[in-house]
Amino acid sequence: MVNVTFKKMPEGQKMPAIGLGTWMSTNEEELVSALDAALEAGYRHIDTAAVYFNEALIGKVLNKWLSSGKIKREELFVTTKLPIAGMHPDRVELFIKQSLEDLQLDYLDLYLIHFPVGTNYVGSVVTPPDQIQVETNDHLEIWKKMEEQVDAGRTKAIGLSNFNQRQIERILENCRIPPVCLQVELHASLQQKELVEFCHKNNLIVVAYSPLGNPGYNKFLESVGQDGKELPNNLQNPIVQNIAKKHNKSPGQILLRFLIEKNIVPIPKSVTPKRIEENLNVFDFSLDEEDLEQLEGLEKGEEARICDFKFFPPLRESPEFPFPL
Ligand SMILES: NC(=O)c1ccc[n+]([C@@H]2O[C@H](COP(=O)([O-])OP(=O)(O)OC[C@H]3O[C@@H](n4cnc5c(N)ncnc54)[C@H](OP(=O)(O)O)[C@@H]3O)[C@@H](O)[C@H]2O)c1
């Protein structure tokens, strides 16, 4: 089994330095075989969200592994997220309890606010487009409810996703329990150096989503009836491919190792057992200064953002929309 390193968290918990992403993994057969392959290979960190509609399937597989005694609960690190429709002080407890039930867990390791903008709630995890209304609720009021989930033992830690620096600062300045993590889009073409520096200075672990530049993103856009967009295509980049040849590794492994060397935790998603194993095998080599310099040079800034949430147009009307428009 691969020897994965850990990031220390303020209360002494440890986050495995790589996790398995599960967005767009809803096919039962595919997801079950992916999770089995991942747990077999040595992944212990699983990232999901209420809006991925796969918590119940993940719960089934985790329960199988836990009840067989092959893994212990304390070896696992499970993250899930408060959906946009849950961004109201009265709905945090409702959603975390539902996630725990679906995942068949007594507690989460990390519960994140998925996005800094909320919508109305009409009884479903995602509010249907014809009923959607953006709601502006004070992040501090919602954060208080997140803190109460730690007090109640429903999650070991709480954090943020897709928040910008101003929004994180406001939480840090006013919280009782600080966020332990920021999960944001981060890959060789969108390195978010300033934000990473700010987080590290303030003891937030940075978790990178779309660490490979999500080559499957256009399938998602198609599924919500939108046109595809140009993607960074980092896996095919000749610089990445040359570095891969030099180290006898795959382009994906180079992109993931690049983040690990920057003290960032990648959560690559795959449902392909061979890739799942490959993506974990990034702890037995290092990149040299020349490699790092070349990979740093792939930065394209905002234009390389993949997951811009433009697929959900009402969110952009909110003053809390976090990214430059
Ligand atoms: N907080 C948020 O708002 C947010 C937003 C987006 C994502 N996330 C989280 O971050 C996770 C990862 O991000 P992501 O899914 O957007 O993108 P990603 O991990 O960068 O890319 C996933 C895509 O890459 C393919 N792939 C995986 N390993 C590969 C390899 N070694 N070589 C070539 N292709 C490979 C996968 O295909 P196959 O599956 O077909 O193998 C899939 O199409 C998500 O699954 C989710 O858990 C969070």
The ligand as an SDF file (V2000), in Angstrom:
LIG
                    3D

 48 52  0  0  0  0  0  0  0  0999 V2000
  -15.8050   22.4520   -3.9250 N   0  0  0  0  0  0  0  0  0  0  0  0
  -16.1830   22.5280   -5.1660 C   0  0  0  0  0  0  0  0  0  0  0  0
  -16.9210   23.4370   -5.5650 O   0  0  0  0  0  0  0  0  0  0  0  0
  -15.6730   21.5040   -6.1430 C   0  0  0  0  0  0  0  0  0  0  0  0
  -15.7790   21.7480   -7.5390 C   0  0  0  0  0  0  0  0  0  0  0  0
  -15.2670   20.7770   -8.4010 C   0  0  0  0  0  0  0  0  0  0  0  0
  -14.6950   19.6240   -7.8900 C   0  0  0  0  0  0  0  0  0  0  0  0
  -14.6290   19.3930   -6.5460 N   0  0  0  0  0  0  0  0  0  0  0  0
  -14.0490   18.1450   -5.9670 C   0  0  0  0  0  0  0  0  0  0  0  0
  -12.7490   17.9420   -6.5320 O   0  0  0  0  0  0  0  0  0  0  0  0
  -12.6880   16.6790   -7.1920 C   0  0  0  0  0  0  0  0  0  0  0  0
  -11.6940   16.7000   -8.3460 C   0  0  0  0  0  0  0  0  0  0  0  0
  -11.9790   17.7110   -9.2800 O   0  0  0  0  0  0  0  0  0  0  0  0
  -12.6500   17.4280  -10.7120 P   0  0  0  0  0  0  0  0  0  0  0  0
  -13.4650   16.1940  -10.6610 O   0  0  0  0  0  0  0  0  0  0  0  0
  -13.3280   18.7120  -11.0910 O   0  0  0  0  0  0  0  0  0  0  0  0
  -11.4240   17.2960  -11.7200 O   0  0  0  0  0  0  0  0  0  0  0  0
  -10.0640   16.4550  -11.8440 P   0  0  0  0  0  0  0  0  0  0  0  0
   -9.8910   15.5740  -10.6800 O   0  0  0  0  0  0  0  0  0  0  0  0
   -9.0060   17.4420  -12.1930 O   0  0  0  0  0  0  0  0  0  0  0  0
  -10.3430   15.6110  -13.1780 O   0  0  0  0  0  0  0  0  0  0  0  0
  -11.2280   14.5320  -13.2180 C   0  0  0  0  0  0  0  0  0  0  0  0
  -11.2120   14.0140  -14.6530 C   0  0  0  0  0  0  0  0  0  0  0  0
   -9.8950   13.5670  -14.9880 O   0  0  0  0  0  0  0  0  0  0  0  0
   -9.8990   12.2210  -15.4380 C   0  0  0  0  0  0  0  0  0  0  0  0
   -8.6710   11.6020  -14.8840 N   0  0  0  0  0  0  0  0  0  0  0  0
   -8.4450   11.2510  -13.5910 C   0  0  0  0  0  0  0  0  0  0  0  0
   -7.1990   10.7800  -13.4340 N   0  0  0  0  0  0  0  0  0  0  0  0
   -6.6020   10.8380  -14.6480 C   0  0  0  0  0  0  0  0  0  0  0  0
   -5.3170   10.4950  -15.1080 C   0  0  0  0  0  0  0  0  0  0  0  0
   -4.3930    9.9950  -14.2850 N   0  0  0  0  0  0  0  0  0  0  0  0
   -5.0390   10.6730  -16.4290 N   0  0  0  0  0  0  0  0  0  0  0  0
   -5.9690   11.1790  -17.2720 C   0  0  0  0  0  0  0  0  0  0  0  0
   -7.2210   11.5500  -16.8790 N   0  0  0  0  0  0  0  0  0  0  0  0
   -7.5290   11.3650  -15.5770 C   0  0  0  0  0  0  0  0  0  0  0  0
  -11.1990   11.6260  -14.9010 C   0  0  0  0  0  0  0  0  0  0  0  0
  -11.6690   10.6140  -15.7660 O   0  0  0  0  0  0  0  0  0  0  0  0
  -12.2530    9.1860  -15.2420 P   0  0  0  0  0  0  0  0  0  0  0  0
  -13.0650    9.4170  -14.0350 O   0  0  0  0  0  0  0  0  0  0  0  0
  -13.0590    8.7650  -16.4390 O   0  0  0  0  0  0  0  0  0  0  0  0
  -11.0560    8.3150  -15.0040 O   0  0  0  0  0  0  0  0  0  0  0  0
  -12.1240   12.8350  -14.9060 C   0  0  0  0  0  0  0  0  0  0  0  0
  -12.6900   13.0170  -16.1850 O   0  0  0  0  0  0  0  0  0  0  0  0
  -14.1560   16.4520   -7.5970 C   0  0  0  0  0  0  0  0  0  0  0  0
  -14.4280   15.1520   -8.0170 O   0  0  0  0  0  0  0  0  0  0  0  0
  -14.8610   16.8860   -6.3320 C   0  0  0  0  0  0  0  0  0  0  0  0
  -14.7580   15.8810   -5.3390 O   0  0  0  0  0  0  0  0  0  0  0  0
  -15.0990   20.3380   -5.6750 C   0  0  0  0  0  0  0  0  0  0  0  0
  1  2  1  0
  2  3  2  0
  2  4  1  0
  4  5  1  0
  4 48  2  0
  5  6  2  0
  6  7  1  0
  7  8  2  0
  8  9  1  0
  8 48  1  0
  9 10  1  0
  9 46  1  0
 10 11  1  0
 11 12  1  0
 11 44  1  0
 12 13  1  0
 13 14  1  0
 14 15  2  0
 14 16  1  0
 14 17  1  0
 17 18  1  0
 18 19  2  0
 18 20  1  0
 18 21  1  0
 21 22  1  0
 22 23  1  0
 23 24  1  0
 23 42  1  0
 24 25  1  0
 25 26  1  0
 25 36  1  0
 26 27  1  0
 26 35  1  0
 27 28  2  0
 28 29  1  0
 29 30  1  0
 29 35  2  0
 30 31  1  0
 30 32  2  0
 32 33  1  0
 33 34  2  0
 34 35  1  0
 36 37  1  0
 36 42  1  0
 37 38  1  0
 38 39  2  0
 38 40  1  0
 38 41  1  0
 42 43  1  0
 44 45  1  0
 44 46  1  0
 46 47  1  0
M  CHG  2   8   1  16  -1
M  END
$$$$
